[in-house]
Amino acid sequence: MKKWMWLLLLVGLITVASIAVILKPDEADFASWMEETYEIQCLDERCGAFHIEDGDEKILLQSMHGSYSPGIFQMRVHEAYRNLDDPSYYLELEVAGFLGNITIEEEKVRRINKR
């Protein structure tokens, strides 16, 4: 009886771990999330640069420094975006992704609109 209980527990753990790995967000999910969360248009698949509209003008923000950690079960991103011509436009954020959801852990934003 104990052998079946351990086998059932092992199968359950493997199933839960597999689901967590499969549903972990990736860089493309992060770029889609950025476009949905902020009023921006990403210029590449990992959102290393994007445009925002300020009136009739398009402002380019680029990633100045950042990190992407694609852990086994959880994705972590820390990015800092700046405009090279006007430093008053910036976005710095730390996010975590787990089971298909991306949540903001820390955010510093200036002159960028959220949806």
C-alpha positions in Angstrom: 0.0 0.0 0.0 2.8 2.4 0.8 4.4 1.7 -2.5 1.3 2.8 -4.4 1.0 6.0 -2.3 4.6 7.0 -3.0 4.1 6.2 -6.7 0.9 8.3 -6.8 2.7 11.2 -5.0 5.6 11.0 -7.5 3.3 11.1 -10.5 1.5 14.1 -9.0 4.7 16.0 -8.4 5.9 15.3 -11.9 2.6 16.4 -13.4 2.6 19.7 -11.4 6.2 20.4 -12.3 5.6 19.7 -16.0 2.6 22.1 -16.1 4.7 24.8 -14.4 7.5 24.4 -16.9 5.1 24.4 -19.9 3.2 27.5 -18.8 6.2 29.6 -17.9 6.3 32.8 -19.9 9.1 33.5 -22.3 10.6 36.6 -24.0 7.8 36.8 -26.6 5.2 36.6 -23.8 7.0 39.5 -22.1 6.9 41.6 -25.3 3.2 41.0 -25.7 2.6 41.8 -22.0 4.5 45.1 -22.4 2.4 46.1 -25.4 -0.8 45.2 -23.5 0.2 46.9 -20.2 1.8 50.2 -21.6 0.8 52.3 -24.6 3.9 51.2 -26.6 4.8 49.4 -29.8 7.7 47.0 -29.4 10.3 47.0 -32.2 11.6 43.4 -31.7 10.5 40.1 -30.3 12.0 40.7 -26.8 11.0 44.4 -26.6 14.5 45.7 -26.3 13.3 49.0 -28.0 9.9 50.5 -28.4 8.1 53.6 -29.6 5.7 55.7 -27.6 3.6 58.5 -29.1 3.7 61.9 -27.6 1.3 64.0 -29.6 2.4 63.7 -33.2 5.9 62.7 -32.3 7.2 59.1 -31.9 9.7 58.7 -29.1 12.2 55.8 -29.1 13.1 54.2 -25.8 15.8 51.5 -25.7 16.9 49.1 -23.1 19.9 50.6 -21.3 20.6 47.6 -19.0 18.7 44.6 -17.9 18.6 41.0 -17.2 16.4 38.1 -18.2 16.4 35.0 -16.1 14.5 32.1 -17.6 14.4 29.9 -14.5 12.9 26.4 -14.6 9.5 27.4 -13.2 9.6 31.2 -13.1 10.8 33.9 -15.5 12.3 37.1 -14.1 13.0 40.3 -16.0 14.7 43.5 -14.9 14.9 46.2 -17.6 15.6 49.9 -17.7 14.5 51.8 -20.8 15.6 55.3 -21.6 15.3 57.8 -24.4 18.8 58.9 -25.5 17.7 62.4 -26.5 15.4 63.2 -23.6 16.1 61.5 -20.2 12.7 62.5 -18.9 11.2 59.5 -20.6 12.1 56.3 -18.8 10.7 53.0 -17.6 12.4 50.7 -15.1 10.7 47.6 -14.1 11.1 44.2 -12.4 8.6 41.5 -13.3 8.1 37.9 -12.6 6.3 35.3 -14.7 4.8 32.1 -13.4 2.1 29.8 -14.8 1.4 32.1 -17.8 1.0 35.3 -15.7 3.4 38.2 -15.5 3.3 40.5 -12.5 5.1 43.7 -11.7 7.3 43.5 -8.6 8.8 47.0 -8.9 8.1 49.8 -11.4 9.5 53.3 -12.0 7.8 55.1 -14.9 7.9 58.6 -16.2 6.0 60.1 -19.2 4.9 56.6 -20.4 1.1 55.9 -20.3 -0.3 52.6 -19.0 -3.4 51.1 -20.5 
